[in-house]
């Protein structure tokens, strides 16, 4: 297998893109009022962390450590997204029940 060598400016550019995706997710999470958009922002943040782990592991030539960290991050991400979806469903049901009681 041949080794992939990227120029330094491209690695810096990829790091900046990862940071921008994380910041967009953070802004989407905190500034949006719709729950689905907040969940999308959370997903963007978690995916940018995974991408950052992949790039850092590749740079340091420690892919086994990066892979184990990413697997842990993906399991944690699945749990967080599942809990967030469950809470979103319960909040929506609760708001609908309160709305029906008022009318």
C-alpha positions in Angstrom: 0.0 0.0 0.0 1.4 3.4 -0.9 1.5 6.1 1.6 -0.5 9.3 1.0 1.5 12.5 1.4 -0.5 15.7 1.5 1.1 19.2 1.5 1.1 21.1 4.7 -1.4 23.8 3.4 -3.9 21.1 2.6 -3.7 19.6 6.1 -4.2 23.1 7.6 -7.1 23.6 5.2 -8.8 20.4 6.3 -8.3 21.4 10.0 -9.9 24.7 9.3 -12.8 23.0 7.5 -13.4 20.7 10.5 -13.4 23.7 12.8 -15.9 25.5 10.6 -18.2 22.5 10.5 -18.0 22.3 14.3 -18.8 26.0 14.6 -21.7 25.8 12.2 -23.1 22.9 14.3 -22.6 24.8 17.5 -24.4 27.8 16.1 -27.2 25.7 14.7 -27.6 23.9 18.1 -27.8 27.1 20.1 -29.5 29.6 17.8 -32.2 27.5 16.2 -35.6 27.1 17.9 -36.8 24.0 16.0 -35.7 20.8 17.8 -34.9 19.0 14.6 -32.5 21.7 13.5 -30.9 21.6 17.0 -30.5 17.9 16.6 -28.9 18.4 13.2 -26.4 20.9 14.8 -25.5 18.3 17.4 -24.9 15.7 14.7 -22.7 18.2 12.8 -20.6 18.8 15.9 -20.2 15.0 16.6 -19.3 14.2 13.0 -16.6 17.0 12.9 -15.1 15.5 16.0 -14.9 12.1 14.3 -13.4 13.6 11.2 -10.8 15.5 13.4 -9.9 12.2 15.1 -9.4 10.5 11.8 -7.2 13.3 10.5 -5.1 13.5 13.6 -4.6 9.7 13.8 -3.5 9.7 10.1 -1.1 12.6 10.7 0.5 10.9 13.7 0.5 7.5 12.0 -1.5 6.0 14.9 -4.6 4.7 13.0 -5.3 2.0 15.5 -5.7 4.5 18.4 -7.7 6.8 16.1 -10.0 3.9 15.1 -10.7 2.8 18.6 -11.4 6.4 19.7 -13.8 6.8 16.7 -15.6 3.6 17.5 -16.1 4.9 21.1 -17.2 8.3 19.7 -19.7 6.6 17.4 -21.2 4.5 20.2 -21.5 7.6 22.3 -23.0 9.5 19.4 -25.7 6.9 18.8 -26.6 7.0 22.5 -26.8 10.8 22.6 -28.8 11.0 19.4 -31.2 8.3 20.6 -31.8 10.1 23.9 -32.2 13.4 22.1 -34.8 11.9 19.7 -36.6 10.3 22.7 -36.7 13.6 24.5 -37.9 15.4 21.4 -40.8 12.9 21.0 -41.8 13.4 24.6 -41.6 17.2 24.5 -43.7 17.2 21.3 -46.3 14.9 22.9 -46.4 17.0 26.1 -46.7 20.3 24.2 -49.6 18.8 22.1 -51.4 17.5 25.2 -51.1 20.9 26.9 -52.4 22.6 23.8 -55.4 20.2 23.6 -56.2 20.8 27.3 -56.2 24.6 26.8 -58.7 24.4 23.9 
